[in-house]
Amino acid sequence: MDTGKLNDYTFYIGYEGEPELVLWTSEDGSKKLHVWEGYLTDIFDNTVLSDLGWRGLTRDYQEDLGAFADSDEHIVEDVEEYLGDLRNYIGCSFRFEETEQVLISLINIFEEAISTENSVIMKME
């Protein structure tokens, strides 16, 4: 039975027409997570620049790199770097109640990619 593509719009419902980040693993491109850009702003507004500078998704977001540079698909080469970066935001305070769950969902995608030895693909729409 063909179920078609499984898109998770949980974190985009109500924000249709606004910018969104779409993420999926290279193993299963049919399961995509759609995240309203406002949740990303909420996460990355908590950025603290360390001696190492920005890393992972923080770097991409703050410097308009990767998926944030254009609307092309971008493959994350160093999945562990991005996962480590996202984990830095655990325990932060956010403006939106849903942002913590968005962070957890992003972490889960990167953890899944590592455990299955796949890449993460991202695209801004």
C-alpha positions in Angstrom: 0.0 0.0 0.0 1.4 3.4 -1.0 0.9 5.9 1.7 2.7 8.8 -0.1 4.9 11.3 1.5 4.7 11.7 5.3 5.1 15.4 6.0 5.0 16.6 9.6 3.5 20.1 9.6 3.0 20.2 13.4 5.4 23.2 13.8 4.1 25.0 10.7 0.3 24.9 11.1 -1.0 28.4 11.4 2.0 29.9 9.7 1.3 28.8 6.1 2.8 31.2 3.6 5.6 32.3 5.9 9.2 31.0 5.6 9.8 27.4 6.8 12.8 25.1 7.2 12.2 21.6 5.9 14.5 18.8 7.1 14.8 15.1 6.4 17.4 12.3 6.5 18.9 10.9 3.4 17.6 7.5 4.3 14.0 8.4 4.0 13.2 11.5 2.1 9.5 10.8 2.4 9.5 11.9 6.1 9.9 15.6 6.3 9.7 18.0 9.2 8.4 21.5 8.4 9.4 24.2 10.9 8.2 27.8 10.9 11.1 30.2 10.8 9.9 32.0 13.9 10.7 29.0 16.0 14.2 29.0 14.6 14.5 32.7 15.5 13.4 31.9 19.0 16.0 29.3 19.3 18.9 31.2 17.8 18.1 34.4 19.6 19.7 32.6 22.6 23.0 32.3 20.8 26.1 32.8 22.8 29.3 33.2 20.8 32.1 31.1 22.3 35.8 31.0 21.6 35.0 28.5 18.9 32.6 30.8 17.1 29.3 29.8 15.7 28.9 26.1 14.8 26.4 23.9 13.1 22.9 25.2 12.5 23.7 28.3 14.6 26.4 29.3 12.1 24.2 28.6 9.1 21.3 30.7 10.6 23.4 33.6 11.8 25.6 33.9 8.7 23.0 33.0 6.1 24.8 29.9 5.0 23.6 26.5 3.8 19.8 26.2 3.6 19.5 29.8 4.8 21.5 31.2 1.9 19.1 30.1 -0.8 16.2 27.8 -1.5 18.3 24.9 -2.7 18.6 21.6 -0.8 21.7 21.5 1.4 23.2 18.3 2.7 24.7 18.5 6.2 28.1 16.9 6.0 29.0 17.0 9.7 25.8 15.8 11.4 27.6 15.4 14.8 28.6 19.1 14.7 25.0 20.2 14.1 23.7 17.9 16.8 26.2 19.2 19.3 25.3 22.7 18.4 21.5 22.1 18.9 22.1 20.4 22.3 23.6 23.7 23.5 20.1 25.2 23.5 18.6 22.6 25.9 17.4 24.3 29.0 17.2 27.8 27.4 14.1 29.9 27.8 12.0 30.6 24.7 9.2 33.0 23.9 7.0 30.4 22.3 5.7 27.4 24.2 6.3 25.1 21.3 9.9 26.1 20.7 11.3 23.5 23.2 9.5 20.8 21.3 10.8 22.1 18.0 14.3 21.9 19.4 13.7 18.3 20.6 12.4 17.4 17.1 15.4 18.9 15.4 17.7 17.0 17.8 15.8 13.8 17.1 16.4 14.1 13.3 20.1 14.6 13.8 20.3 11.7 16.3 18.4 9.5 13.8 20.8 10.4 11.0 23.8 9.5 13.1 22.3 6.2 14.3 21.5 5.2 10.7 24.7 6.7 9.3 22.8 9.1 7.0 23.0 12.8 6.3 20.4 15.5 7.0 19.1 17.5 4.2 17.6 21.0 4.7 15.8 23.5 2.6 14.2 26.8 3.2 10.8 27.3 1.5 
